[in-house]
Amino acid sequence: MSNQEIIKPYGDTLNDGIIQLSFTLPIDDGAKAKKAAEEYARLLNIDEPQISFSETIGKGFTYFVVYGKARPTLDYSTIVATEVKTENWDYYQINKKIKEELNRKVPVVGASIGSDAHTVGIDAIMNMKGYSGNYGLERYPEMEAFNMGAQVPCEELLKKALETNAEAILVSQTVTQKDAHIRNFTEFIELCEAEGVRDRFVLVAGGPRVTNDLAIELGFDAGFGPGSVPTDVATFIVMKLIDKKGA
């Protein structure tokens, strides 16, 4: 008996393969450009491509949105992925756990490292107002949160973590062009290992292209991607610290 679970994109009818994709071509907009975009979609094995939108985004560059029918199917039963396992604790439960089970303030340092000038990710988790009505770590009375902002060198982030006796370090990366986030994450992990302090911290990576699988592969304890809120990160940190205390 087969355990396969064959799936295909869904649009109007189950398994019709309808998908939407977007891309930019280095050409001026017009009838010929739209035809070129359709032909390129066909080269991607998209059947019946239709250009639903096109717009000039600069001299000699056009952005396209294309609908069409994808050919491949996927056996979903073969897919393996991990996700961060945490309890569904809220702000008040997290603070209570820290106070009762750790019996100390938990210092946490975070930053967007390297040349990344974006603070939206680290601010969403650490800033007092938080994100989507979910308080950031700066508001937690049982935590001491230090948000260093953006464009922080790896050496400065680690130095701050050591100075404040931080128990967790949050590393954010929004810019991902040419895998810059992977290089920066790797640089930070290698620095911690070179200084012999990797096991001293709970290390958390975050950003729009971060998955738990990627973070673990690079040497972090967990990774949080789009949609993550402060309680997700705080719960993981506290659970990890409670486990370390028990060990």
N, C-alpha and C positions, 0 to 999 in steps of 0.2 A: 504494500500500500504506500503510495507516494505522499511525502510530507511537504511537497512543494507548495508554495503560495505565490502563484504567478500574478503580477500586477502590471498595470499600464496606466498612464495618465488618463484622467477623466475630465471631460468638458461638458457636453450635453448628454451623452449616453455612456454608460459604463464601458470602459476599455476602448473608447473611441480614439484615444491617443492625443487628444487636443492639448496643445501646450502654447505658451506665450514666451517668447524670448526677445531680448533686446541687445543691440550691439551698435557700434559706431564704425563707419567706413570712411576712409580718407578721400571723399569725393564730394562734389557739390550736389545739393538736392535737385530733384527733377525727375522726369519720367524715366530717363536712363538709369538714374541712381536707384529708383525704386525697383526697376527690373533687375539690376545687379544684386540688390538685397535679396530679392526672391530667389535668384539663381544661387546665391551663396547659401541660403537656407536649404535649398535642395541638395547642395553638396554636403550638408550636415545630416542628410537622410530625413529631412522634413518633407512630407508629402503635402501637396495643395497649399503652399505658403501664401499668405495674404499680408500685405503691408497695411497695418491698421493705423500707423502713425509714423511720420518722418519730420525732422526739424533740423535746420542748420544750427550747429553749435559753435561754429567758427568758420573762418574762410577755408574752404576745402575739406570740411568735415560735416558729416550728416549722421544724426542719431535715428535709428529705426526701431520700431516695435513690430514684431511679426507673429502672426498666428499660423498654426499648421498642425499636421498630424504626425506624431512621432511613431516610428516603426518598432523600436525594440520593446521587449517585455523584460520584466525583472522577477527573479525568484526571491521574494522577500524573506524566505526562511533561511537564506544564506547570509543575510546581513547581520553583522556583529558590531555593536557600539556600546559604550559605557556612558553613564551619567552619574553626576554626583549624588551619592546617597545621603540624605539628611532627614531629620525629623521635621515636621511641619510646625516649628516653633514660631511664635510671634515675638514682637519687640519685648513684651513684658516677661514672657517665658525665658527668653534668652538672658535677660538681665538677672532673673531669679536663679537660673542655672549657674551663672558666673559667681554670683554671691554665695550660693549655698554649696556648690561642688568644687569651685576653685578657690573661693575665699580670698580673692585678690582682684585688683584692677587688671585688665588685660590691655597692654599697650599694642597698638596696631599702626604700622606705617604703610603709606601707599603713595604711588606716583606713576605718572606716565613717563617712561624712560626713553633715552636716546633723543633723536631729533623730533619726536612726535610732539606737536604743540597742542594737541587736543586734550582737554580735561573733562569732556562730557562723560566719559566712562567712569573715571575714578571719582568724579564729583557725584555721580548718581549713586555710588555705593557709600562714599564717605561723608559728603557734605551733609550738614545738619538737616536740611530740608528733605534730603533723600530723593526718591524717585517714585512717581505714581502713588503718592500718599504713604509711602513706606519710608520711615525715618532712616537717615543715614547714620553711620557709626559714630559721628561726632556727637550725636544726641544721646548715645547710650551712656547712662551714668556709671556703668560698671566697666566701660572701656575708656582708654585714653587714645584717641585717634589723631594721627598726625598726617595730614594731607599735604604732600610736598608740591603738588601741581604737575606741570608739564615740563618737558625737555630736561629731565633730571638725569644726570650721568649715573650709571650703575654704581660707581664707586660712592657717590654722594648718598644714594638711597641706602646702600648697605651701612655706610658710616652712621647715618641717622638711626637706622634700626639698632645698631650696637649701642649708640649713645643713650637711646631711650629704653634700652632693655626690651625691645619689642618682642612679642611672641609670635606675631604674624606679619607677613609682608605681602601687600597687594600690588601687583604689577600690571599696569594697563597699557594696551596698545590699540589705537584706533587706526593709524595709518598702516596699510598692509601692502602697498605697492611693492612689487618685486620681492615679496616675502620679507619685508623689513621687520615685521613683528617677530618672525621666527629667529632672525639674527639677533635681535635685541633680547628676546627671552633667553636664548641660548647663552648670550654674553653674560647675563645676570646669573644664571645657574652656574656657569663655569667660574665666575668670580666667587660665589659663595663656596663652591667646592675647593677652589684654590686657597681660600682663607680658612678652610676647615670648619666652617660654621653652617653648612647646609642643614644639618640635622637639628640645629638650634631653633629653627623657625618653621612655622606653618606657611608654606609658600603657595600663593593663589595667583593665577593668571586670568586676565579678563580682556574682552574685546569683541568686536563684531564678527571676527573670523576665528574665535577661540572655541574649541570643543574640549570636553574633558579628555577625550582620547589624545588630542594634540598636546594638551598641558602635561599629562602623565608621561607621554613619550619624551617630552623635553626636560622632564625632571621635576616638575611642580607636583604639589599634592592634589590640586584640583584645578579645573578650568571652568569659567562661567562665561557664557556667550550672551547673545541678544535675549532680552526679556528677563534677565536675572535682576533680582531686587536685593536691597541690603540685608533683609532677613535671611535670604538664601546663603549669602556669604558669611554672615555672622554666625548662623547656626552651624555651618561646616567648621568654622574656626573653633567654636566652643566645644563641639563634639570631638574634634581632633585633640584639643587640649585635655579634655576629660579622659580620653583614651590613653593619652601619654602619661597622665597622672596615674591611672590605674596600672599601666605597664611598669 
